[in-house]
Structure formats: structure tokens, C-alpha cells
Amino acid sequence: MAERALRGSRLGAQSYETDLGVEMAPRQSVTYDCPHNHRFAIPFSLEADVPEVWECTVCGHEALRVDGTRPEPKSGKPARTHWDMLLERRSVTDLEVLLAERLQLLRAAPSPSTSRSQRKSA
């Protein structure tokens, strides 16, 4: 039975490729300074657009590139809330009328506790 056993390697356990003839992409090392006096370097490709700001590898705050300037914050649209989208469809007076109708329906409906006790007695 041992003669018929399959032999091989596990999937993904080991690479059979060698580094012969492999040329690494040209790189540059960019240094960043954190406001908490942390300094670190990140390797980038020479072709990459290097960001002016990077997250500090030690504390997580925004670190500025040593030879860079802080970019101006982008002006973005504020997030639309549920209330904003509702006001696009209805006016406040329409909403007040709708609320009054729904409250009237809820007050007129029997409460769940009374309907349960009526079912038990039946």
C-alpha cells in the first residue's frame, strides 16, 4: 500500500521559482515626519506618484513628507442625510399632516396586550 501512495507538495506551501534573472523595479525611499516626532521611510517605485501625507507607522497620525508641503484640504459635498432626502420629496407641513394621521391610527388601534388577553379568553 505504501508503494501506491501519492507524493507531492502542499498547495501554496513552497514556491519552486528562483530569483535568477529577476530584476526588481527601481525604487526610491521617501521619508515622512510625524507631528509626534516619529520619522520613518517608505519605499516607492520611481514611477509612482508619491503622496505628501502618509499615515504614521507608529502612532497612526498624519505624517508629512520631509521635503513636501501640506496639501490643501479638498472641498467635498456634505453627506446627504435621510432627513435631507425626505425634505426633497415632501414639505414640513406635509410631514406634520402625515404624522398626525399615523398617530391617530396608532391611538385608535387596540394595544397588543389587550388583544392577547382577548385571545386567551376566547
C-alpha positions in Angstrom: 0.0 0.0 0.0 2.9 2.3 0.7 4.1 1.9 -2.9 0.8 3.4 -4.3 0.8 6.5 -2.0 0.8 9.7 -3.9 3.7 12.0 -3.2 3.7 15.8 -3.8 3.7 19.0 -2.0 1.0 21.0 -0.4 -0.7 23.7 -2.3 0.9 27.0 -1.8 3.4 25.7 0.7 6.5 26.3 -1.2 7.4 28.2 -4.4 9.6 26.5 -6.9 10.5 29.7 -8.6 14.0 31.1 -8.2 15.2 34.7 -8.2 17.6 34.1 -11.1 17.0 36.6 -13.9 14.5 38.6 -11.8 15.2 42.3 -11.8 13.5 44.4 -9.1 11.7 47.6 -10.1 13.7 50.7 -9.4 12.7 52.2 -6.1 13.0 55.3 -4.1 12.8 55.8 -0.3 10.6 58.6 0.9 10.9 59.9 4.5 8.0 61.2 6.5 7.9 63.2 9.7 5.0 62.7 12.2 3.8 65.5 14.5 4.8 63.2 17.4 8.5 63.2 16.4 8.3 59.9 14.6 10.4 59.6 11.4 10.0 56.7 9.0 10.8 55.8 5.4 8.5 54.1 2.9 9.8 52.6 -0.4 8.0 53.6 -3.5 8.5 52.8 -7.2 10.3 55.5 -9.2 7.2 55.7 -11.4 4.7 56.1 -8.5 3.0 59.3 -7.6 4.4 59.8 -4.0 1.8 61.2 -1.6 2.6 64.3 0.5 0.8 62.8 3.6 1.1 59.2 4.9 -0.3 57.5 8.0 2.4 57.2 10.7 3.6 53.6 11.1 4.0 54.1 14.9 1.0 56.1 16.1 -1.3 56.4 13.1 -1.5 60.2 12.8 -0.9 62.0 9.5 2.8 62.3 8.8 4.1 64.9 6.3 6.7 64.2 3.7 10.1 65.7 4.8 10.6 67.8 1.6 6.9 68.3 0.9 4.2 70.8 1.7 0.8 70.0 3.3 -1.8 69.8 0.5 -4.9 71.9 0.7 -8.0 70.0 2.0 -10.4 69.0 -0.7 -13.8 70.6 -0.6 -16.4 67.9 -0.8 -20.1 67.8 -0.7 -21.6 67.2 2.7 -23.2 63.8 3.1 -26.9 63.7 2.3 -28.9 62.5 5.3 -32.2 60.7 5.4 -33.8 64.0 6.5 -32.4 65.9 3.5 -33.7 63.3 1.1 -37.1 63.3 2.8 -37.3 67.1 2.5 -36.6 66.8 -1.2 -39.9 64.8 -1.6 -42.2 66.4 1.0 -42.6 69.7 2.8 -42.5 70.1 6.6 -46.3 70.8 6.6 -47.0 67.6 4.6 -44.9 65.7 7.1 -46.8 67.1 10.0 -50.1 66.1 8.5 -48.8 62.6 7.8 -47.5 62.3 11.4 -50.9 63.4 12.8 -52.7 60.8 10.6 -50.3 58.0 11.7 -50.6 59.0 15.4 -54.4 58.9 15.1 -54.2 55.4 13.6 -51.9 54.2 16.3 -54.1 55.6 19.1 -57.2 54.1 17.5 -55.7 50.6 17.2 -56.1 48.2 20.2 -52.9 47.7 22.1 -51.1 44.3 21.8 -51.6 43.5 25.4 -55.4 43.7 25.2 -55.6 41.6 22.1 -53.6 38.8 23.7 -55.9 38.7 26.7 -58.9 38.6 24.4 -57.4 35.6 22.6 -56.8 33.7 25.8 -60.4 34.1 27.0 -61.9 33.0 23.7 
